[in-house]
Structure formats: structure tokens, C-alpha cells
Amino acid sequence: MARTDNDSWSIAESVGATAVMVAAARAIATKAENPIITDQFAEPLVQAVGVDFWSKFAAGEITVGEEDEKQFGSPSVMANSMAVRTKFFDEFFMAAGAAGALQAVILASGLDSRAYRLSWPDGTTVYELDQPQVIEFKTTTLSRLGATPATTRVAIPVDLRHDWPKTLVDHGFDPSKPSAWSVEGLTPYLPGESERLLYERIDALSPQGSWAAVEYIKNIHELDTSQYTHAAQRFKELGLDLDMDNLFYREPGRSDAAEWFAEHNWATETVTTDDLLNASGLPRPEQRQFNNATYLTSRK
């Protein structure tokens, strides 16, 4: 089903289902022989969603043929891509915190468990923003599992296409203090104007000393979607109906995040998925997750 500007979703449908997919990939990555990340909450969260396909995927029970092993959608490709992405944002938050940015804001937090599993600097507050049903599911599930946040966690149910800055401030965020922002796995699911507005709001809420990390797809309107079509067909054969291509907004003229932040006086640097895979000694797939996504680190 195609996206609309005011659609909403639970954890098991539409954009929410992609959070389950990412958590399932983190679960596989955590069980690798030499893991580069550890997310002990990923598999329990996926199991709690109750979608048989993703439960089996996270448990390592979904396998693919040799001809698919280097394609998007195979467990190994997804696990490696999500492992380096997760490691990038984990290290970003730790570096920002060490530099004094003690307000961490996770936009579209999905099934992210960083508030529970990272060793945050003393005094850090982690703000998690996502759709109300997604926030409620994760908070309730982790509580039932007996998990407790490793630092102060503030869960905020809000649609990022609406006036989330006011809601964030109302929940205790202080725009006069340095903050660290993550935009992970989010920009393809926002209309172009909403993406630009997101950056403007981050900038307006960020004094000197703030950090931002953004994952985005350059020239998304030119994205080769054959990898998603292939994966969707294979998933459907195994019992899951999820067409990622129809979840993306792909209009031309979207902002290049690195250029936008540089133009607004943030010091910026970028790496790609391939760079991160190479740095971690992991293989590059023939068809890359998100067509070789770009990862931006910005400091104000």
C-alpha cells in the first residue's frame, strides 16, 4: 500500500514493520562468530511482535539459496549492513556524550534499545520519539522482560511530521544545552519537505556543542529498486507481505544532508555503508543495503 502524508502504523505494519526487520537483523549480527555489536534485546523484542516470519528470521531459521547470498534480503547481507549501521550510531552517541552533549535524541526510535544497552555518561537523558503505538509496544515489552534503562529515558509518542519540537521541550528537553541527534533509517520514509523541516528543527534546537548523525540515500529518486522487488518476492514466498519500495518517498529535489548541514555552519564528514563494511572487515554485497547509504556526522 502506497504511503500518504498522514498515515500511521503499529509495530507490525507499514513503516513499523521495517523496525522489526532491522531488529531481526541486529539479532543475527549479535550471534555472529565475531560480532561487532551486541544487542541482547533485539531478538526478544522481535519475538514479542508475534510475526512468525520475523521470529524465525531473528532466530536464524530463515535461510536462502547460494544464488541469493549476496543480494539484499538475505540474512547475512542484512545482518552485516545493520551491524555497521548500529555500530556507527552507537559510537556517535558515545563520542558526543564524551564531548558534553548529554541530551541524546533518537528520532524514529523504533525497536532501538540504546537507552538500555549503552554505557552512557553520567547525567545523560535519552529522548526517544516515534509513533504512539510503536513507543507503547517497546516500553511495555521491555518492562515485561525486566529490562531497565541504563540512563534516564524519556519516551515521547509523536509523529515526526507534526510539531514534535514543542512536544520534545514539553517533556523536559532543554534547547539551551548541547544535544546529540540521530536520524537513522528515517529519511526515505519522509516526504522531501518534511525531511528539510526535520533538519531545520534540529538546527533550531541545537546550540554550539551539539552533534547530529544522519543516514540518508543520495539521489533517492534514482534508486534502483530491483533489490527491494527481489527481496519482497522472496519474503512473500516465505509468508511475509512487505514491499519496502512502496514505503519510500522518492521525489526528486530532496536535500543532500551533508550539504544542508555544511551550509548551516555544522562541521561535517561522511562515510558510506561500503566504508563501514570495509573498516569492520565485513564483505560488501553485490546489491547494498539502501544502495550504499551515506552516513553523516555533524558538529556545531
N, C-alpha and C positions, 0 to 999 in steps of 0.2 A: 504494500500500500504506500502510495506517494506521501511525502511529508506535506503538512500545512503549517501556516505561521503560528497557530495557536493549539497545535496538537499536544497531547500529554501521554504519559506512558507509565506502566508499572515496571518492576524489575524484569519481568519475563516477556515483555513485548517491545516492539519497535526499537528505539534507541536504547531503552533499558536492557534489552537482550544483548546488546554489544558489551555492556558492562559485565554480564555473566560470561560472555565469550572471553574477555580479557582476563577475568579472574581464573577461568579454567586454564588458560594458557600459563598464567603465573603458577598455578598449582603444579602443572607439568614441569615448569622450569625449576621449581623448588625441589623436585625429586630427581633432578639431573645428577649425573655422576659427580660432576664438579660444579655445583650451582653457583651462579654469580649473584643470585638474590635468594632470600628466604622469606616467604610469606606463608606462615603457618595457618593463617585464617582463610586463605584463598579457597581451598577445597571444601572446608566446612560451610562456607557461605554459598558456594555453588550447589552443594548437596541440598542446602536448605531451600533453594529456589524451587526444587522439585521438578525440573525439566530433565527427563530421562537421558536425552542426548548429551546435555552438558554434564550431568553427573558421571556418565560413562567416559566422556572426554577428559574430565578432570582426573578421573581415576586411572587414566591410561588405557582404557578398554576400547577406545576408538582408534583403529589403525588404518593406514592407507596403503595402496599398492606402490611398488617401487617407482612406477611412472609418475606418481603424484608427489613423491617425497620432497621435491624441490619447488613445489608450487604453493601459492598462497592457499591456506585452508588446511594444509597438513599439520598435524600436531607439533612436529619438530620445528617447522618454519614459524608457526605462531608462537610457540614457547620461546624460541630464540629472540624473535622480534620483541615480544613483550618483556622478556628478561632485560634486554639492553635498555628498553624504554623505561622500565621501572627503576633500574639502576641509575639512569641519568637523573630522574626526578628525585630519587632518594638522596643522591649526592648533592643535588642542587639545594634541597632544603637544609641539609646538614651544613653546607658551606654558608648559606645565607644566615642561618642561625648563629654560626660561629662569628659572623661579621656583625651581629647585633640586630638582625631582623627577626624579632621574636613573635611576630604575628604572621602565622602561616595560613594562607587562604587557598583551599583546594576547590577550584571551580569545576562543577560537574563531577563530584567525588565518586559516584557510582559505588562499586564494591571495594574501593580503595581502603586499605587498613593501616595507612601510615601513622595515624594518630595512636594506634595501638602497638605497633611493632618497631618504630624507630626510637633511637636514644636521643630525644630532643633536649636541647639546652634548657637549663632551669629557667622558669619564667615564660616558656613558650605557650601560646594559645593557638590551637589549630581550629580554624573555621572551615567547616565542610558545607558546601552548597550543592543542592540538587533538587530534583523533583520531589514533592512531598512523599509519594508512595515509595520512592527509592530510599530516601532518608529513613523513613519509618521501618522499612524492611531490614536495613542493615543494622540500625540501632537496636531493634528488638532481637534480631538473630544473635548478634554478638553478646548481648546481655544474657540471653538464654545459654550461650556457650560458656558463660562465666568470664568472658574477657573484660578487662578494664583498660581504659586509655592510659598510655604512658605519660601523658601530659594533659593539660586542660583541653577538652574537646568541646566545641560548640557546634551542634548540628543545626543547620538552617534550611528548612524546606521552602524553596523558592524557585521559580522558573527564571533562568538566566536571560530570557528575552524580555523580562519585565523589570521593574525598578528594584533590582537586588541591592544596589549600594545603600539605599535607605534601610532596607531590612538588615543588612550586614552591620551598619552602625547601630541600629536599634538593639542588636544582640551583643553590643559591647566593643566592637571594633573601633580603634582609635586612629583616624586618618592623619593625626599629627606624629605618629610613631612609625618607624621603618617596618615594612612588611615584606613578605615573600609570597609571590603568587604563582600558582601552577595552572597552565591551560593545557591539559593532557587529554588527547583523544576527544577533543571538543569541537574544534573549528569546522570540520566538514559537516557537522550537524546543525550549524547556524547559518542563516541567510547572510549574504555578504555585508549588508548594512548592520546587522546585529553583531557581526564579528568586529567591524570597525568601532562600533559603540562600546563593545567589551573592552577594547584596548584603551579607548578614551576614558572609560570609567576607572580602569586600573591606574592609569596615569594620574587622574584627578585625585585618587585616594592614596597616592604614594609620595611621601616626602623624600628628601635626599636620604640615601642609605637603603632604599628599597630595592628589591630584586624581583625579576619576573622570568619565568621559563615557559616557553610556548612550543608546542608541537603543531606543525602545520604542513600542508601539502602545497608546494609551489604549482601555480597554474592548474588548479584543480579542474578547471573546465576542459583541460586537455587530457585528463587522467584516462589511461587505458583501463576500462572496467572489465576486460575479459577475465582477469584473475578472480573478480568477485562473482561473475557469472558462473565460472567453473566451480568455485567453492560452493555457491548456493545450490547448484545442481547436485553436487556430491553430498552436501548436507541433507538435501531433500530426500535423496535415496536412502539415507540413514535415519530419516524420521524427523528432521528439523526443517521448518519452513522459515528461512531468514535470507532475505535478499538485501544485502548491505548497500548495493548500488542505489536502490530507491530511497535509502535513508539520507543520502548526501544532498547538500545544496551545491550545485556545480556551475552557477552563473559566472560569466567572465567578469573581469574588472575587480576582483577581490583584492584586498590589501595583501602585500607581502609583509609579514610580521616583522622581519628583520629591518626592512626599510622603514616601516612605520615607527618602530621604537627608536631607531637611529635618528630619524628626523625630529623626534620629540626629546632629544638630549639624553637618551639612555645609551650607555656603552654596551655594545652588542657583539656577540660571537656566535657562530653556528657550527653544528656538525650534522651529519646525516645518519640514517639508520646504518648504512654501509660502514661509515666511520666507526660507529659504536660496535658493530659486529666484529670488525677487524681488530679494534682495541681489546675486545674481550676474547679473541681467539675463536669466535664462532663463525660458521660458514655463511656465506652470502647466498641467498636463494636465487633461483633464476627469475622469479617474479617476487618482488619485495613487498613486505607489508606496507600498505599505503604508498606504493610506488616510490620507495626510498624517501621517507618523510624527513623533513628538516626540523632540527631541534635548536631553539634559540635560547641563549642565556643573556639577560639584560640587567644592567646595574645602573641605578640613577644617582 
